[in-house]
Amino acid sequence: MALSLITDRSLSDVAYYKRQFAKIIGAGWDSLTSAEKTEWLAANLKGGYWHTDLNRVGTAVAYVRDRLTAAGISVSVKPKTDWQTGDVPTVTQMIQYTADVAAIRAALAVYASTPAAPPDMDGLTAAEANSIEQILADVDDLITKMMAAYRHSGMMYAGQGGIRL
């Protein structure tokens, strides 16, 4: 499974989302073009944070956790992957959400460029949303590199290589 994460949200994405939202609130659903309605219903606006974002990150957390486990690194996370349109996350759920991302980040030594996990979801910014997904992408990349290094070192399986006394 290749991760498909969003790490390039911008302030213009947020501004566009806010304009579309204001348009719906002010002039109603019918004020949107057919393309805008399709975009809105598909939750494809990077400037908002939707159930699809929560599910994508939850699925990525589970995937990266499983890859870490396969590499012999245990990390305790409880990702939720069944968010539905209209779900309103609780504070407890969002605490778990950010804790899961922080736990994944803490499982390995990460790149100097890997961002910190947001402390919470309060007032989530585009940069923080990008950070959540960048952490998962970076850790996934590091696992791939780590597994490749095992193969090249000749030490993939116990009893291979090493020093004989």
C-alpha positions as a Markdown table, in Angstrom:
| # | Residue | x | y | z |
|---|---|---|---|---|
| 1 | Met | 0.0 | 0.0 | 0.0 |
| 2 | Ala | 1.4 | 3.4 | -0.9 |
| 3 | Leu | 0.4 | 6.2 | 1.3 |
| 4 | Ser | -1.5 | 9.0 | -0.4 |
| 5 | Leu | -1.1 | 11.9 | 2.0 |
| 6 | Ile | -1.7 | 15.6 | 1.7 |
| 7 | Thr | 1.3 | 17.7 | 2.8 |
| 8 | Asp | 0.9 | 20.8 | 0.6 |
| 9 | Arg | -2.2 | 22.6 | 2.0 |
| 10 | Ser | -1.8 | 26.3 | 1.7 |
| 11 | Leu | -3.4 | 29.5 | 3.0 |
| 12 | Ser | -5.0 | 29.9 | -0.4 |
| 13 | Asp | -6.7 | 26.5 | 0.0 |
| 14 | Val | -8.1 | 27.6 | 3.4 |
| 15 | Ala | -9.3 | 30.9 | 1.9 |
| 16 | Tyr | -11.0 | 29.1 | -1.0 |
| 17 | Tyr | -12.7 | 26.7 | 1.5 |
| 18 | Lys | -13.9 | 29.7 | 3.6 |
| 19 | Arg | -15.3 | 31.4 | 0.4 |
| 20 | Gln | -17.2 | 28.3 | -0.6 |
| 21 | Phe | -18.5 | 27.8 | 2.9 |
| 22 | Ala | -19.6 | 31.4 | 3.1 |
| 23 | Lys | -21.2 | 31.1 | -0.3 |
| 24 | Ile | -23.3 | 28.2 | 0.9 |
| 25 | Ile | -24.3 | 29.9 | 4.1 |
| 26 | Gly | -25.0 | 33.2 | 2.5 |
| 27 | Ala | -26.6 | 32.3 | -0.8 |
| 28 | Gly | -27.5 | 28.7 | -0.4 |
| 29 | Trp | -26.4 | 25.4 | -1.9 |
| 30 | Asp | -27.9 | 26.4 | -5.3 |
| 31 | Ser | -25.4 | 29.3 | -5.6 |
| 32 | Leu | -22.6 | 26.7 | -6.2 |
| 33 | Thr | -21.8 | 25.6 | -9.7 |
| 34 | Ser | -22.1 | 21.9 | -10.5 |
| 35 | Ala | -18.4 | 21.5 | -10.3 |
| 36 | Glu | -18.3 | 23.2 | -6.9 |
| 37 | Lys | -21.1 | 21.0 | -5.6 |
| 38 | Thr | -19.2 | 17.9 | -6.7 |
| 39 | Glu | -16.0 | 19.2 | -5.1 |
| 40 | Trp | -17.8 | 20.0 | -1.9 |
| 41 | Leu | -19.6 | 16.7 | -1.7 |
| 42 | Ala | -16.4 | 14.7 | -2.4 |
| 43 | Ala | -14.7 | 16.6 | 0.5 |
| 44 | Asn | -11.9 | 17.5 | -1.9 |
| 45 | Leu | -11.3 | 20.9 | -0.5 |
| 46 | Lys | -7.8 | 20.9 | 1.1 |
| 47 | Gly | -8.6 | 24.0 | 3.0 |
| 48 | Gly | -11.1 | 22.2 | 5.3 |
| 49 | Tyr | -10.6 | 19.2 | 7.5 |
| 50 | Trp | -13.1 | 16.5 | 6.8 |
| 51 | His | -14.1 | 13.0 | 7.8 |
| 52 | Thr | -12.0 | 11.9 | 4.7 |
| 53 | Asp | -8.9 | 13.6 | 6.2 |
| 54 | Leu | -9.5 | 11.9 | 9.6 |
| 55 | Asn | -10.0 | 8.5 | 7.9 |
| 56 | Arg | -6.9 | 8.9 | 5.6 |
| 57 | Val | -4.7 | 9.8 | 8.6 |
| 58 | Gly | -6.2 | 7.0 | 10.7 |
| 59 | Thr | -5.6 | 4.5 | 7.9 |
| 60 | Ala | -2.0 | 5.7 | 7.5 |
| 61 | Val | -1.4 | 5.5 | 11.2 |
| 62 | Ala | -2.5 | 1.9 | 11.2 |
| 63 | Tyr | -0.4 | 1.1 | 8.1 |
| 64 | Val | 2.7 | 2.7 | 9.5 |
| 65 | Arg | 2.1 | 1.0 | 12.9 |
| 66 | Asp | 1.9 | -2.4 | 11.1 |
| 67 | Arg | 5.1 | -1.6 | 9.2 |
| 68 | Leu | 6.9 | -0.7 | 12.4 |
| 69 | Thr | 5.7 | -3.9 | 14.0 |
| 70 | Ala | 7.0 | -5.9 | 11.1 |
| 71 | Ala | 10.4 | -4.2 | 11.6 |
| 72 | Gly | 10.4 | -5.2 | 15.3 |
| 73 | Ile | 9.3 | -1.8 | 16.7 |
| 74 | Ser | 6.2 | -1.8 | 18.9 |
| 75 | Val | 4.0 | 1.3 | 19.0 |
| 76 | Ser | 0.7 | 1.6 | 20.8 |
| 77 | Val | -1.9 | 3.5 | 18.8 |
| 78 | Lys | -5.7 | 3.3 | 18.4 |
| 79 | Pro | -6.5 | 4.9 | 15.0 |
| 80 | Lys | -10.1 | 5.4 | 14.1 |
| 81 | Thr | -10.8 | 4.8 | 10.4 |
| 82 | Asp | -14.6 | 4.9 | 10.2 |
| 83 | Trp | -15.5 | 8.6 | 10.3 |
| 84 | Gln | -18.7 | 9.4 | 8.5 |
| 85 | Thr | -20.0 | 12.7 | 7.0 |
| 86 | Gly | -21.5 | 14.7 | 9.8 |
| 87 | Asp | -19.6 | 13.0 | 12.6 |
| 88 | Val | -18.5 | 15.6 | 15.2 |
| 89 | Pro | -15.2 | 14.4 | 16.9 |
| 90 | Thr | -15.1 | 14.6 | 20.6 |
| 91 | Val | -12.2 | 16.2 | 22.5 |
| 92 | Thr | -11.2 | 12.7 | 23.7 |
| 93 | Gln | -11.1 | 11.4 | 20.1 |
| 94 | Met | -9.0 | 14.3 | 18.9 |
| 95 | Ile | -6.6 | 13.8 | 21.9 |
| 96 | Gln | -6.2 | 10.2 | 20.8 |
| 97 | Tyr | -5.8 | 11.3 | 17.1 |
| 98 | Thr | -2.8 | 13.6 | 17.9 |
| 99 | Ala | -1.3 | 11.2 | 20.4 |
| 100 | Asp | -1.3 | 8.5 | 17.7 |
| 101 | Val | 0.6 | 10.7 | 15.3 |
| 102 | Ala | 3.0 | 11.7 | 18.1 |
| 103 | Ala | 3.6 | 8.1 | 19.0 |
| 104 | Ile | 4.4 | 7.2 | 15.4 |
| 105 | Arg | 6.8 | 10.1 | 15.2 |
| 106 | Ala | 8.5 | 9.0 | 18.5 |
| 107 | Ala | 9.0 | 5.4 | 17.3 |
| 108 | Leu | 12.1 | 6.2 | 15.2 |
| 109 | Ala | 14.7 | 8.8 | 15.0 |
| 110 | Val | 13.2 | 11.1 | 12.3 |
| 111 | Tyr | 14.6 | 13.5 | 9.8 |
| 112 | Ala | 15.7 | 16.9 | 11.1 |
| 113 | Ser | 13.0 | 18.3 | 8.8 |
| 114 | Thr | 10.2 | 16.1 | 10.2 |
| 115 | Pro | 7.8 | 18.5 | 11.9 |
| 116 | Ala | 6.6 | 18.2 | 15.4 |
| 117 | Ala | 3.1 | 16.7 | 16.0 |
| 118 | Pro | 0.5 | 19.4 | 16.8 |
| 119 | Pro | -0.2 | 19.4 | 20.5 |
| 120 | Asp | -4.0 | 19.3 | 19.8 |
| 121 | Met | -6.5 | 20.0 | 17.1 |
| 122 | Asp | -7.7 | 23.3 | 18.5 |
| 123 | Gly | -7.6 | 25.9 | 15.8 |
| 124 | Leu | -5.9 | 23.5 | 13.4 |
| 125 | Thr | -3.9 | 25.4 | 10.8 |
| 126 | Ala | -3.0 | 24.3 | 7.3 |
| 127 | Ala | 0.6 | 23.9 | 8.4 |
| 128 | Glu | -0.4 | 21.7 | 11.3 |
| 129 | Ala | -2.6 | 19.6 | 9.1 |
| 130 | Asn | 0.4 | 19.2 | 6.7 |
| 131 | Ser | 2.6 | 18.3 | 9.6 |
| 132 | Ile | 0.4 | 15.5 | 10.7 |
| 133 | Glu | 0.6 | 13.8 | 7.3 |
| 134 | Gln | 4.3 | 14.7 | 6.7 |
| 135 | Ile | 5.2 | 12.9 | 9.9 |
| 136 | Leu | 3.5 | 9.7 | 8.6 |
| 137 | Ala | 5.1 | 10.1 | 5.2 |
| 138 | Asp | 8.6 | 10.6 | 6.8 |
| 139 | Val | 8.3 | 7.6 | 9.1 |
| 140 | Asp | 7.0 | 5.4 | 6.3 |
| 141 | Asp | 10.0 | 6.5 | 4.2 |
| 142 | Leu | 12.4 | 5.8 | 7.1 |
| 143 | Ile | 11.0 | 2.3 | 7.6 |
| 144 | Thr | 11.5 | 1.6 | 3.9 |
| 145 | Lys | 15.1 | 2.7 | 4.1 |
| 146 | Met | 15.7 | 0.8 | 7.3 |
| 147 | Met | 14.3 | -2.4 | 5.8 |
| 148 | Ala | 16.5 | -1.9 | 2.7 |
| 149 | Ala | 19.6 | -1.5 | 5.0 |
| 150 | Tyr | 18.8 | -4.8 | 6.7 |
| 151 | Arg | 18.9 | -6.6 | 3.4 |
| 152 | His | 22.1 | -4.9 | 2.3 |
| 153 | Ser | 23.9 | -5.6 | 5.6 |
| 154 | Gly | 23.4 | -9.3 | 5.3 |
| 155 | Met | 21.8 | -9.3 | 8.7 |
| 156 | Met | 18.2 | -9.7 | 7.8 |
| 157 | Tyr | 17.8 | -13.0 | 9.6 |
| 158 | Ala | 19.1 | -14.2 | 12.9 |
| 159 | Gly | 22.3 | -16.2 | 12.6 |
| 160 | Gln | 23.5 | -14.7 | 9.4 |
| 161 | Gly | 26.8 | -12.9 | 9.2 |
| 162 | Gly | 28.1 | -11.5 | 12.4 |
| 163 | Ile | 31.3 | -12.3 | 14.2 |
| 164 | Arg | 32.5 | -15.9 | 14.9 |
| 165 | Leu | 34.4 | -16.5 | 18.1 |
